[in-house]
Amino acid sequence: MNLRRLLRPLRSRLLFLIPIAPALLVACNKEDPQSTFGTSGPIADTQASLFIFIFWIAVVVFVLVEGALIYSILKFRRRGSSDDSLPEQIHGNTKLEIIWTIIPVFILIAIAIPTIKTIYDHDGPPSDQGPVLEVNVRAHQWWWEIDYPGEDVVTSNEIHIPVGQWVNFTMHSDDVIHSFWVPKLAGKLDIIPGDVRQLAMKADEAGFFFGQCAEFCGEAHAKMRFRVKAEEPEEFQNWLDSMRRPPVELVSDDAVAGQTVFAANCSSCHATNTWQAPAARNERTRLAGLRTAFIGNIEDSAVIPAPNLTHFATRATLGAGLVELNSENLIKWIADPDDVKEGNRMADLAAPYRNNSLSSDDVRQLSAYLLELKPVAADAVMDTSSGGATEGTAEERGEAVFTGSSGCSGCHSTGSDDLVGPGLAGLSSRSSDAEIHQSIVDPSAVIVKDFPDSVMPQIFGSTLSSDELNDLIAYLKSL
């Protein structure tokens, strides 16, 4: 066999690789939003350096092994004039076997030392580099719940962090195994149900960084994304402050009408009132109650934990980081969530989609309402002691509380139909004023038969003024 005949199959294989090579090179583009090569934080930078170190060791090993293999194939190939006798056998060569055993041991030691050091160095944020920001993350199918403990700030799918400050993420899963991954800031970490995982990272520069669930978690896994917005410390503090301010007054007629549509159709799963500290502190309990209600009746449940929408219009993305937030995309999302994000549960569980009861006007009004959910300016003068109407009869003011940010209408019908909670028609004939008051401020005191516990938030004693409570009771008695 001559050398030309031996190399002929290799030429055809090399030609096959020519169109694939550009794709492989593009995959290493450090400017790609989810590339691990263009790092923006010390954790990702250390991990990338470790990868490059191991990569070049692997390259050297590959070249030496493959070089020796190719050399042996060419030098000791069978020639036409050779006989059929076996070549010299070298098995049992003690010196050679010791050499090719010791060399891999040293290679593995060279890889293990920096790897183990990196693992221990990345076990939590440094204790000598200033205060650490704590952020709680809870993964759901298929979105992310974000909570800043001690700050009374709750949001979803977009995480704000300050540049130059270490952040410690404490992570939980609400259902299946997920994996939290922000390629340019840190490596991925699996989030396992029933376990608490922690991951530290720091951003060295401002920017909007792509995040992704990196563990298959169901039908919409590929679209379970999120964003991390790193901003200067002053801007980050301004954002925290803005999340604790009340929303601006609705301007357009569509937004005003959309608030009523939202209260009647969306507020049983989505919250918009966690700018209030008691509501923010209760949000985890509220979502846990919705989860319990969903698990207890998966086939027919009309509720499930859903993303917090407080000051929704300040976000940049929609659908867990899937598309840009604008009126066109939001209308598409509300009209048919499955068309934007296949597999999401809103279309399967929410009553308006089951009953096909959302009209085009409803969709437009909901979109207008959500796009006006912004905090008032920092220098705005507002009386936040009361969130209800100040004019009209007690029943009219109570109706405003019922349909407003309290979210009562999302769980209770004003007729005899049962939703998440019982229908309220004829309440005055079966309950006294004192009993109605107790059911609002301490809902766990008496649980109506066949209804789940811990679903109704225990916050209204703090978020509603005494006047609002009296107006709400007057309205409920009028039903």
C-alpha positions in Angstrom: 0.0 0.0 0.0 1.5 3.4 -1.0 1.2 6.6 0.9 -1.0 8.3 -1.6 -3.6 5.5 -1.5 -3.5 5.7 2.3 -4.2 9.4 2.5 -6.9 9.5 -0.2 -9.8 8.8 2.3 -8.4 11.5 4.6 -8.7 14.2 1.8 -12.4 13.5 1.3 -13.0 13.8 5.1 -11.1 17.1 5.2 -13.3 18.5 2.4 -16.4 17.6 4.4 -15.1 19.6 7.4 -14.5 22.8 5.3 -18.2 24.1 5.6 -18.4 23.1 9.3 -15.2 25.0 10.3 -16.8 28.5 10.1 -19.7 27.3 12.4 -17.2 26.0 14.9 -15.3 29.3 14.8 -18.5 31.3 15.3 -19.3 29.3 18.4 -16.1 30.7 20.0 -17.1 34.4 19.3 -16.6 36.1 22.6 -19.0 38.9 21.6 -21.9 36.6 21.5 -24.4 37.4 24.3 -24.1 33.9 25.8 -20.4 33.3 25.1 -18.3 32.1 28.0 -15.2 33.7 26.5 -16.1 37.4 26.7 -16.3 37.5 30.5 -17.6 40.5 32.6 -16.9 39.3 36.1 -14.2 37.7 38.2 -16.0 34.3 38.6 -16.5 33.9 34.9 -13.0 35.2 34.2 -11.4 32.6 36.6 -13.5 29.8 35.1 -12.5 30.9 31.5 -8.8 31.0 32.5 -9.1 27.5 34.0 -10.8 26.2 30.8 -8.0 27.7 28.6 -5.3 26.2 30.8 -6.9 22.7 30.6 -7.6 23.2 26.9 -4.0 23.7 26.0 -2.9 20.7 28.1 -5.5 18.7 26.2 -4.1 20.1 22.9 -0.5 19.0 23.8 -1.7 15.6 24.8 -3.8 15.3 21.6 -0.8 16.4 19.4 1.6 14.0 21.1 -0.7 11.0 21.1 -2.0 11.6 17.6 1.5 12.4 16.3 2.8 9.2 17.8 -0.1 7.3 16.3 0.3 8.8 12.8 4.1 8.2 13.0 3.6 4.6 13.9 1.0 4.0 11.1 3.2 5.5 8.5 6.6 4.1 9.6 5.5 0.6 10.5 2.8 0.2 7.8 3.0 -3.0 5.8 5.0 -2.7 2.6 4.5 -4.6 -0.6 7.7 -6.5 -0.3 7.4 -7.3 3.4 6.8 -10.8 4.6 3.9 -11.9 6.9 6.0 -12.2 10.0 5.0 -10.3 13.2 7.0 -7.2 14.0 9.0 -7.1 17.2 6.6 -7.3 20.2 7.2 -4.9 23.1 4.5 -6.0 25.6 5.8 -6.5 29.0 8.3 -3.6 28.8 8.2 -2.4 32.4 10.1 0.8 31.8 7.7 1.9 29.0 4.6 1.0 31.0 5.8 3.0 34.0 6.4 6.0 31.8 3.0 6.0 30.2 1.4 5.5 33.6 3.3 8.3 35.4 2.9 10.9 32.7 -1.0 10.9 32.9 -0.7 11.0 36.7 1.3 14.2 36.5 -1.1 15.6 33.9 -4.1 15.0 36.1 -2.3 16.5 39.1 -1.5 19.6 37.1 -5.2 19.9 36.2 -6.6 19.0 39.6 -4.6 21.5 41.7 -6.0 24.7 40.0 -9.4 23.1 39.6 -9.8 22.3 43.3 -8.5 25.7 44.2 -11.0 27.4 41.9 -13.9 25.3 43.4 -13.0 26.3 47.0 -12.3 30.0 46.0 -15.8 30.2 44.4 -17.6 28.7 47.4 -19.4 31.9 48.4 -18.5 35.5 48.1 -15.2 36.8 49.6 -15.5 38.1 53.2 -13.0 40.9 52.8 -14.4 42.8 49.8 -17.2 44.8 51.2 -20.9 44.2 51.8 -22.6 41.4 49.9 -26.0 41.9 48.3 -28.3 39.0 49.0 -30.8 37.9 46.3 -33.3 35.0 46.6 -34.1 33.2 43.3 -36.9 30.6 43.0 -37.2 28.7 39.7 -40.6 27.8 38.4 -41.8 26.2 35.2 -40.9 28.4 33.2 -40.0 31.7 34.9 -37.9 33.1 37.7 -39.1 34.7 41.0 -36.7 37.3 42.4 -36.7 38.7 45.9 -34.3 41.1 47.6 -34.5 40.2 51.3 -34.4 43.1 53.7 -35.3 45.5 50.9 -39.0 44.7 50.5 -38.5 44.4 46.7 -40.0 41.6 44.7 -39.8 41.2 40.9 -39.5 38.5 38.2 -37.3 37.5 35.3 -35.1 40.5 35.4 -32.4 40.8 38.1 -30.8 44.1 39.0 -27.4 44.1 40.6 -24.8 46.9 41.3 -21.5 46.9 39.4 -18.5 46.1 41.6 -20.4 44.6 44.5 -20.5 40.9 45.3 -24.0 39.3 45.0 -24.9 36.0 46.7 -27.8 34.2 45.1 -29.8 31.8 47.3 -31.7 29.5 45.0 -34.7 27.2 45.3 -36.8 25.2 42.8 -40.6 25.2 43.1 -41.1 22.1 40.9 -38.3 20.3 39.0 -34.5 20.5 38.5 -33.5 23.8 36.9 -30.1 25.3 36.3 -29.2 29.0 36.8 -26.7 30.2 34.3 -25.4 33.7 33.4 -22.4 32.8 31.0 -20.6 36.1 31.2 -20.8 36.4 35.0 -20.5 32.9 36.4 -20.9 29.2 35.7 -24.1 27.3 35.9 -25.5 25.8 39.1 -28.3 23.2 39.3 -31.3 24.1 41.4 -32.8 20.9 43.0 -36.3 20.8 44.6 -36.0 20.6 48.4 -32.4 21.8 48.4 -31.0 25.3 48.9 -28.2 26.2 46.5 -26.0 29.3 46.6 -24.0 31.0 43.9 -21.8 34.2 44.2 -20.9 36.5 41.3 -19.9 40.1 40.7 -20.2 42.2 37.6 -17.1 44.3 36.6 -19.0 46.4 34.1 -22.5 47.8 33.5 -24.6 45.9 31.0 -27.6 43.7 30.3 -26.5 40.1 30.6 -28.3 37.1 29.2 -29.3 34.2 31.5 -30.8 30.8 30.7 -32.1 27.7 32.5 -29.4 25.2 31.5 -31.2 22.0 32.7 -34.1 20.5 30.7 -37.2 21.2 32.8 -40.1 20.6 30.5 -41.8 21.8 27.4 -40.9 25.5 27.5 -37.3 24.9 28.8 -35.6 26.4 25.9 -37.5 29.7 26.5 -37.0 29.9 30.2 -34.6 32.8 30.0 -33.9 35.9 32.2 -31.7 39.0 32.2 -29.3 40.4 34.7 -28.9 44.2 34.6 -25.7 45.4 36.1 -25.8 49.1 36.8 -23.8 51.7 38.8 -24.4 51.5 42.5 -26.3 54.8 42.5 -28.6 53.7 39.7 -29.2 50.4 41.4 -30.2 52.1 44.6 -32.5 54.4 42.6 -34.1 51.2 41.1 -34.6 49.7 44.6 -36.2 52.9 45.8 -38.5 53.1 42.7 -39.8 49.6 43.4 -41.0 50.8 46.8 -42.9 53.7 45.4 -46.6 53.6 44.3 -47.5 53.5 40.7 -48.3 56.6 38.7 -52.0 57.5 38.2 -53.4 55.8 35.1 -53.8 58.2 32.2 -55.5 56.6 29.3 -59.1 55.4 29.2 -57.9 52.0 28.0 -55.5 51.7 31.0 -58.3 52.5 33.4 -60.6 49.9 31.8 -57.6 47.5 31.7 -57.2 47.7 35.5 -60.7 46.4 35.9 -60.1 43.6 33.4 -56.9 42.7 35.1 -58.6 42.6 38.6 -61.3 40.3 37.3 -59.1 38.0 35.2 -55.4 38.1 36.2 -55.0 39.3 39.8 -55.6 35.8 41.3 -52.2 34.7 40.0 -50.3 37.9 39.3 -49.5 40.6 41.9 -49.0 44.3 41.1 -49.0 45.7 44.7 -45.7 44.6 46.1 -44.5 48.2 46.1 -46.2 48.1 49.5 -43.8 46.5 52.1 -46.4 44.2 53.7 -47.4 42.8 50.3 -43.7 42.3 49.3 -43.1 40.4 52.5 -46.1 38.3 51.9 -45.5 37.5 48.3 -43.6 34.2 48.9 -46.5 33.1 51.2 -49.0 34.1 48.5 -47.2 32.2 45.8 -46.7 29.1 48.0 -50.5 29.1 48.7 -51.2 29.2 44.9 -48.7 26.3 44.5 -50.6 24.3 47.1 -53.9 25.0 45.4 -52.5 24.0 42.0 -51.0 20.8 43.3 -54.2 19.9 45.1 -56.2 20.0 41.8 -53.8 19.9 38.9 -56.4 18.9 36.3 -59.0 21.6 37.1 -56.9 24.2 38.9 -57.5 27.8 37.7 -54.5 29.2 39.7 -50.8 28.7 39.7 -47.8 30.8 40.9 -47.2 33.5 38.3 -44.7 36.3 37.7 -45.0 39.4 39.8 -46.0 42.4 37.6 -45.3 45.3 40.0 -44.1 48.3 37.9 -44.1 45.9 34.9 -43.6 48.8 32.4 -40.1 49.4 33.7 -38.9 46.1 32.3 -37.1 45.5 29.1 -38.4 42.0 28.2 -41.5 39.9 28.2 -42.2 36.2 28.7 -39.2 35.4 30.9 -36.6 37.3 28.9 -38.0 36.0 25.6 -39.0 39.1 23.5 -38.7 42.9 23.8 -41.4 44.5 25.9 -43.5 46.7 23.7 -47.2 47.2 22.9 -47.1 44.9 19.8 -45.4 42.0 21.6 -47.5 42.4 24.7 -50.8 42.3 22.8 -49.6 39.2 21.0 -48.7 37.6 24.3 -52.0 38.4 26.0 -54.1 37.3 22.9 -52.3 34.0 22.6 -49.5 33.2 25.0 -48.8 29.8 23.4 -48.0 31.6 20.1 -45.1 33.5 21.7 -43.9 30.9 24.2 -45.1 27.3 23.5 -45.9 25.3 26.6 -46.5 28.1 29.1 -49.3 27.4 31.5 -51.2 30.7 31.3 -53.1 29.6 28.2 -54.0 26.2 29.8 -55.0 27.4 33.3 -56.3 30.9 33.2 -60.1 31.1 33.0 -60.2 33.8 30.2 -58.4 31.4 27.9 -60.3 28.3 29.0 -63.6 30.2 28.4 -62.3 32.2 25.5 -63.7 35.3 27.2 -61.1 37.9 26.4 -62.3 40.2 23.6 -59.9 42.2 21.4 -60.9 45.3 23.4 -60.0 43.4 26.7 -56.6 42.5 25.2 -55.9 46.1 24.1 -57.0 47.5 27.5 -54.9 45.0 29.5 -51.9 45.9 27.4 -52.5 49.6 28.0 -52.8 49.0 31.7 -49.6 47.0 32.1 -47.6 49.5 30.0 -48.6 52.3 32.4 -47.5 50.4 35.5 -44.6 52.6 36.5 -43.5 54.1 39.8 -44.1 57.7 40.5 -41.0 60.0 40.3 -38.8 60.2 43.4 -39.7 63.8 44.0 -43.5 63.3 43.5 -45.6 64.4 46.4 -48.2 61.7 47.1 -50.5 60.8 50.0 -49.9 57.0 50.3 -51.9 56.6 53.5 -54.9 55.6 51.5 -55.0 53.6 48.3 -58.7 53.8 47.7 -61.2 56.3 46.4 -62.0 59.3 48.5 -65.3 60.3 46.9 -68.7 58.6 46.6 -70.7 56.4 49.0 -69.1 53.9 51.3 -70.3 51.1 48.9 -68.7 52.9 45.9 -65.4 53.4 47.7 -65.5 49.8 48.9 -66.0 48.6 45.3 -62.9 50.6 44.3 -60.9 48.7 47.0 -62.4 45.4 46.0 -61.5 45.8 42.3 -58.3 47.7 42.9 -54.8 46.7 43.9 -56.1 44.6 46.8 -56.9 42.0 44.2 -60.1 40.7 45.9 -61.9 40.4 42.6 -59.3 38.1 41.2 -60.2 35.3 43.7 -63.8 36.1 44.7 -66.9 36.6 42.5 -69.6 39.1 43.5 -72.1 36.4 42.7 -72.5 32.8 43.9 -69.8 31.3 41.6 -66.7 30.0 43.4 -63.3 31.0 42.0 -60.2 30.6 44.1 -62.3 31.6 47.1 -66.1 31.4 47.7 -68.6 33.7 46.0 -69.6 36.6 48.1 -73.3 37.1 47.1 -75.5 37.3 50.2 -72.6 37.6 52.6 -74.5 39.9 54.9 -77.1 37.3 55.6 -74.5 34.8 56.9 -71.8 36.9 58.5 -71.7 39.8 60.9 -69.6 42.9 60.4 -67.1 41.6 63.0 -66.8 38.2 61.2 -66.3 39.9 57.8 -63.6 42.2 59.3 -61.9 39.1 60.8 -62.0 37.2 57.5 -60.2 40.1 55.8 -57.5 40.9 58.4 -57.0 37.3 59.7 -58.1 35.0 56.9 -56.6 31.9 58.5 -58.9 32.2 61.6 -61.8 30.5 59.8 -61.4 28.5 56.6 -64.5 27.9 54.5 -65.1 24.2 54.0 -63.6 22.7 50.8 -61.3 25.7 50.2 -57.5 25.6 50.6 -55.7 27.3 53.5 -52.9 29.9 53.1 -54.1 31.2 49.8 -55.6 34.5 50.9 -52.8 36.9 51.8 -52.6 37.9 55.5 -51.6 41.5 54.7 -54.8 43.5 54.5 -54.7 44.5 58.1 -51.5 46.4 57.2 -52.1 47.5 53.7 -55.7 48.7 54.1 -56.6 51.7 56.3 -59.4 51.5 58.8 -61.5 53.6 56.5 -60.8 51.3 53.5 -61.7 48.3 55.6 -65.0 49.9 56.6 -65.8 50.8 53.0 -64.9 47.3 51.8 -67.2 45.7 54.4 -70.0 48.1 53.4 -69.6 47.0 49.8 -69.5 43.3 50.6 -72.7 43.6 52.7 -74.4 45.2 49.7 -73.9 42.2 47.5 
